[in-house]
Amino acid sequence: MGVVTSLNPAAAVLLPRAATGVPLRDAAPSWLVKAHERACRAASSQGSVATSCGPVGDRWFRAHPVFAPDGGVGWWLLDDTARHAAERRLAEERRLAGVLAEASGALLATLNPERCLELTARLAAEHLADAAVVVAPALGRGLPVARCGPDGVATHQLLRAEPAAVPGLEEALLGRLPSPATVTVDPALLPDWAVPESLTGPVTRASLTPLPGQGMPAGALLLLDTGASDGADDARPGPGFARLFASRAGAALSAARLHADQAAITATLMRGLLPPGLSAVHGVEYAGVYRASGASEWVGGDFYDVHPGSGSGDETLVVLGDVCGKGLEAAVLTGKIRNTLQALLPLADDHQRLLGLLNGALLTPANPRFATLALASVVRDGPLVRLRVTSAGHPPPLVVRRSGAVEEAPTRGTLVGAFHEISSTTAEVVLEPGETCVFFTDGVTEARGGPLGNEMFGQRRLEAALAECAGMPVDALADHVHMLVADWLSGNDHDDIAVVAVGAPHRSSPQEGPSA
């Protein structure tokens, strides 16, 4: 079976070892021999035979069987080289497009700059070269570098290294190389930090590609190959694909760096807007609790501050406020009010004048919001603590006596930022040892929850809760109020919540200086 019986001149040229009587396996490529065996089996069983394809030398042919009446099989070989090459190019383009889409998705899925650097190095080492090194623009005195070798393990380090040590790297990081460019680098000039430790064998080829960012360079990609990879070169994408990969990686790195910078700026600004931590000042105890309305928000429209007097005999100013609205827009006005009050501290002994100046500062066309405030000037007087309390449209504070009685401070006033003329009254409050004056925002009393989920916490429930806190330390009292309100809400939406407790120590103690 499988002996050549005849061939035309074209077949003789294509298969020089073929001749009449020569076994097919000695005259034709193996793929044609196997196709002939399948055709013979199909002929005996009256089955069908599909065409077969395969190479002959550097060309590609499609073989069609023809069954003769005597049981022999003839083969027509059609040159299909051009079509096969086009199909291979198309398949490779599809494969590379899939690789690029997968890489883009993976890179854009993270907004962590270090993770993005490592992922870029790993993907480049997996698809483009034996090893890859990704270098980002310097941060301070360090050079962010991610490296990945054939083991697929990517590492990130902040190195004290000079970009100029790698030819072209400094120019790429400064944006002096055109982003589509790929620079060939002499492997002998590479410093040790630019070669991953897991790369076995000497580097035989190295190339540098800039990573274009959004308005500024995102970094540079250094691809490294060794002689051991020569057999795999044909399966690797060319420089054009490397540049496409670099553009996608640069966009992802730039987005990650921009997000990190914005997050750092936001965190810095938020820290400035958050209410301060409170402790004892000049022998008076202070505690505060703050909770923004949104679970994902840090700041809102409620705020408090404690401005210590310069000496133990000087009054400390306590401010608790509630800006109309919530979220970031309310927080912006909160910051303006706090900064304005900070500037007006020299006038803190006159609450009415202080509120009048603040009201004038808020009455601008650009500010449609208003705020309510409660002010307290606090000073230690032996075992007693004396407060001058003024409300500007805010709920009056509640005084918790040692007996468990709860009293409302007799102060009223006009909110600020809404009217050209405002008025207010100031009340005197004296705390004996163990007594507390509690300031709160309407986020406490208007918290909706309870058994049916729509009942307000209310003033009476707050007073009853405070009556049970008689003699309690101020920090425990503030936390207890917050806990009760949180339980009452039971996960419902709520307004910003702020509580400040000012207390007289239980027993005489040396007067403390301002808290840090």
Disulfide bonds with the S-S distance in Angstrom:
none
